[in-house]
Amino acid sequence: MAHMQPKRFKSITEFHEFRGLPKPENPLVSVVNLETIQHLDESEPSGLVLDFYSISIKRCLSTKIKYGQQQYDFDEGVMFFIAPGQVFSIEVDHSSTTKRSGWILLVHPDFLWNSHLAKTIKQYEYFDYSVNEALFLSDKEEETIINIIQNIQKEYHSNIDKFSQDIIIAQLELLLNYSDRFYNRQFITRKITNHTILDRLEDLLNEYFDSDDLIKKGLPTVQHIAESLNVSPNYLTGLLKSLTGQSTQQHIHDKLIEKAKEQLSTTSLTVSEIAYELGFEHPQSFSKLFKTKTNFSPLEFRQSFN
């Protein structure tokens, strides 16, 4: 079967129409109650792409969402965040009698134009997360998020005036900041899973640095490490920073320096040979990184052992 192109929605109005919803009151921002969505049937496209932000909070769905490479069942209060241009798909279980519930907040980038949030929204890294990294909410957290979403809905339902846009953007920023806080809490409370990822990262780096991969492929990229752990690069860095205070790149560099120290103190290889074995094309780049990390040049470090 030929690969089908994802169905693209350029406007929120187009999305409403496709889902059998009334025309949005504001073409650039809309709050949708999931219970009102009827149009999920066998003809559901294999992929969907939105040209606007989607922030969903979902519970008790007879629906699976595929986002990135992961599939997820929404059987408890969870949130996930989709940035413009990301592909996802929806699969419906027609045999289930479970009622859909939850909310979707749709925000077109044009709505944020000229606002502070237009510049900062990309800093909220969870817009790059895969769905298996969805935000799991406690009842109290869920209540907080739903209140903010309903405040946004009330604001654009009421008479639009010159303050409306600023108030909605302020509410959206509040929602994003709460989500940041709740993700941070999740990194801490879901420690068993998180520490498993940390252990797997350690094993993965050891394996990579002990193999010929360094010479053949150079230093592992953050993307490669994240893919090997089945998480997205931003999620991995967020998790590592929360658990260790360091990014994925810093962990890779630390492992590299550890290996370099071992080579410098236990072999007679030249600095250039060690740099080559560690995946560097230019010994100067290796020496510079080593000095930044240890305050010693590779030669000074070696001499301290003699």
C-alpha positions in Angstrom: 0.0 0.0 0.0 1.4 3.4 -0.9 2.4 5.7 2.0 -0.3 8.2 2.5 0.6 11.8 3.1 -0.5 13.2 6.5 -3.6 15.4 6.4 -2.6 19.0 7.1 -4.8 21.6 8.9 -3.6 25.1 8.1 -6.3 26.8 10.3 -8.2 26.0 13.5 -11.4 26.6 11.4 -10.5 23.8 9.1 -9.8 21.5 12.0 -13.2 22.3 13.6 -14.9 21.6 10.3 -13.2 18.2 9.9 -14.2 17.2 13.5 -17.9 18.3 12.9 -17.6 21.2 15.4 -19.2 24.6 15.2 -17.0 27.3 13.6 -14.6 28.7 16.3 -15.5 32.0 17.9 -12.0 33.1 17.4 -10.1 31.8 14.4 -6.8 31.9 16.2 -7.6 30.3 19.6 -10.1 27.6 20.5 -11.0 25.4 23.4 -12.6 22.1 22.5 -14.4 19.8 24.9 -13.6 16.2 23.8 -17.1 15.0 24.6 -18.3 17.2 21.7 -16.1 15.5 19.1 -18.0 12.9 17.2 -16.0 12.7 13.9 -13.6 9.8 14.7 -14.3 6.9 12.4 -12.8 4.2 10.2 -11.7 6.9 7.6 -9.4 8.6 10.2 -6.3 9.7 8.3 -3.1 7.8 9.0 -1.3 11.0 10.0 -2.4 14.5 11.1 -0.3 17.7 11.0 -1.5 20.9 12.6 -0.1 24.3 11.6 -0.9 25.5 15.2 -0.2 24.5 18.8 -2.3 21.8 20.4 -2.3 21.3 24.2 -4.5 18.3 25.2 -5.6 17.0 28.6 -7.3 13.6 28.2 -8.9 10.9 30.3 -10.8 7.7 29.7 -10.4 7.6 26.0 -11.3 4.6 23.8 -8.6 6.1 21.6 -4.9 5.6 21.1 -2.7 8.4 20.0 0.6 7.8 18.1 3.1 10.5 18.3 6.7 10.1 17.3 7.4 6.4 17.4 5.2 5.6 20.5 1.6 4.7 21.0 -0.3 5.6 24.1 -3.6 4.8 25.8 -5.1 7.7 27.7 -6.5 5.9 30.7 -5.7 8.5 33.3 -5.4 12.3 33.4 -2.5 13.0 31.0 -1.4 16.0 28.9 0.7 16.2 25.8 1.9 19.0 23.7 2.1 19.2 19.9 4.0 22.0 18.2 3.1 23.2 14.6 4.3 20.7 12.0 4.6 17.6 14.1 2.9 14.4 12.8 0.6 12.3 15.0 -2.3 9.9 14.4 -5.4 8.7 16.2 -6.7 5.2 16.4 -10.3 4.5 17.6 -11.5 1.4 19.5 -15.1 1.2 18.3 -15.9 -1.7 20.6 -15.2 0.4 23.7 -18.1 2.0 25.6 -15.8 4.3 27.5 -16.7 7.9 27.1 -14.1 10.4 25.9 -13.4 13.2 28.2 -10.9 16.1 28.4 -10.0 19.3 26.6 -7.9 20.5 23.7 -6.6 24.0 23.6 -5.6 25.1 20.0 -3.5 28.2 19.5 -2.4 29.6 16.2 1.1 31.1 16.2 -0.4 34.3 14.7 -2.4 34.8 17.9 1.0 35.2 19.8 2.4 37.6 17.2 4.3 40.5 18.8 3.9 39.1 22.3 6.6 38.0 24.8 5.3 34.4 24.5 5.9 34.4 20.7 9.6 34.5 21.5 9.6 32.2 24.6 7.2 29.4 23.7 10.0 27.4 22.0 11.8 27.3 25.3 9.1 25.0 26.7 11.0 21.8 25.7 8.0 19.4 26.3 6.6 20.5 22.9 9.3 18.1 21.5 8.4 15.2 23.7 7.1 11.9 22.4 3.8 10.7 23.7 5.3 8.1 26.0 6.7 11.1 27.9 3.2 12.5 28.4 2.6 14.5 31.6 0.8 12.4 34.2 -1.4 14.6 36.4 -2.6 14.2 39.9 -6.3 15.1 40.5 -5.3 18.4 42.0 -2.9 19.2 39.1 -5.6 18.3 36.6 -8.0 20.6 38.3 -5.5 23.5 38.1 -4.9 23.0 34.3 -8.6 22.6 33.5 -9.4 25.8 35.4 -6.9 27.7 33.3 -8.3 26.2 30.0 -11.8 27.1 31.1 -10.7 30.7 31.9 -9.3 31.0 28.4 -12.6 29.7 27.0 -14.6 32.2 29.1 -12.4 35.1 28.0 -13.0 34.6 24.3 -16.7 33.8 24.9 -17.1 37.2 26.6 -17.1 40.4 24.7 -13.7 40.8 22.9 -12.0 44.0 23.8 -8.5 45.4 23.6 -7.5 43.4 26.8 -8.7 40.0 25.6 -5.6 38.9 23.7 -3.2 39.9 26.5 -5.4 38.1 29.2 -5.6 34.9 27.1 -1.8 35.0 26.4 -1.2 35.5 30.2 -3.4 32.5 31.0 -1.6 30.4 28.3 1.8 31.3 29.8 0.5 30.4 33.3 -0.6 27.0 31.9 2.8 26.4 30.3 4.6 27.4 33.5 2.4 25.0 35.6 3.1 22.3 33.1 6.9 22.9 33.5 6.5 22.6 37.3 4.4 19.4 37.0 7.0 17.9 34.6 9.7 18.7 37.1 7.7 16.9 39.8 7.2 14.0 37.5 10.9 13.6 36.9 11.3 13.3 40.7 8.2 11.2 41.6 8.6 8.7 38.8 12.2 8.0 40.0 12.3 4.2 39.3 11.6 4.7 35.6 14.0 7.7 35.5 16.8 5.9 37.3 16.4 3.0 34.9 17.0 5.4 32.0 20.0 6.8 33.8 21.4 3.2 34.3 20.7 2.5 30.6 22.5 5.7 29.6 25.5 4.7 31.6 25.6 1.2 30.0 25.1 2.7 26.5 27.9 5.2 26.9 30.3 2.5 28.3 29.4 0.2 25.4 29.9 2.9 22.8 33.2 4.1 24.3 34.6 0.6 24.7 33.8 -0.3 21.0 35.2 0.8 17.7 32.3 3.2 17.2 34.3 6.2 18.4 36.9 5.8 15.7 34.2 4.8 13.0 31.5 7.3 13.9 33.0 9.9 16.2 31.4 11.1 19.4 27.8 9.9 19.9 25.3 12.6 19.3 22.5 13.5 21.8 20.0 12.4 19.1 21.7 9.0 18.8 21.7 8.4 22.5 18.1 9.5 22.9 16.9 7.3 20.1 18.8 4.3 21.6 16.9 5.0 24.9 13.5 5.5 23.1 13.0 9.0 24.4 13.3 12.4 22.7 16.5 14.5 23.1 14.7 17.2 25.1 13.0 14.8 27.4 16.4 13.1 28.1 18.1 16.4 28.8 15.3 17.6 31.0 15.4 14.3 33.0 19.2 14.3 33.4 19.2 17.9 34.5 16.6 17.2 37.1 18.4 14.1 38.4 22.1 15.1 37.9 22.2 18.8 37.1 23.8 18.0 33.7 22.6 17.9 30.1 23.0 14.8 27.9 25.9 16.6 26.1 27.7 17.1 29.4 27.3 13.4 30.3 28.8 12.4 26.9 31.7 14.8 27.5 32.2 13.5 31.0 32.4 9.9 29.7 34.9 11.1 27.1 37.1 12.8 29.6 37.0 9.7 31.9 38.2 7.6 28.9 40.9 10.2 28.0 42.3 10.3 31.6 42.5 6.5 31.5 44.4 6.5 28.2 46.7 9.3 29.3 47.6 7.7 32.6 47.9 4.0 31.6 49.2 4.1 28.0 52.1 5.6 26.1 49.9 6.7 23.2 50.5 10.3 22.0 47.8 13.0 22.6 47.1 12.9 18.8 46.6 9.1 18.9 44.3 9.4 21.9 42.3 12.2 20.2 41.9 10.0 17.1 40.8 7.0 19.2 38.2 9.2 20.9 36.7 10.2 17.6 38.3 13.6 17.1 39.5 14.6 13.7 41.6 17.4 15.1 43.8 16.9 18.3 43.4 20.7 19.1 39.7 20.2 19.5 40.3 17.3 22.0 42.9 19.3 23.9 40.7 22.3 24.2 37.7 20.3 25.5 40.1 18.4 28.0 41.5 21.7 29.3 37.9 23.2 29.7 36.8 20.2 31.7 39.9 19.6 33.8 41.9 22.9 33.9 44.9 20.8 32.6 46.1 20.2 29.1 46.3 16.5 28.2 50.2 16.6 28.6 50.0 18.4 32.0 47.6 15.7 33.2 49.9 12.9 32.0 52.9 14.6 33.6 51.1 14.7 36.9 51.2 10.9 36.9 55.0 10.7 36.4 
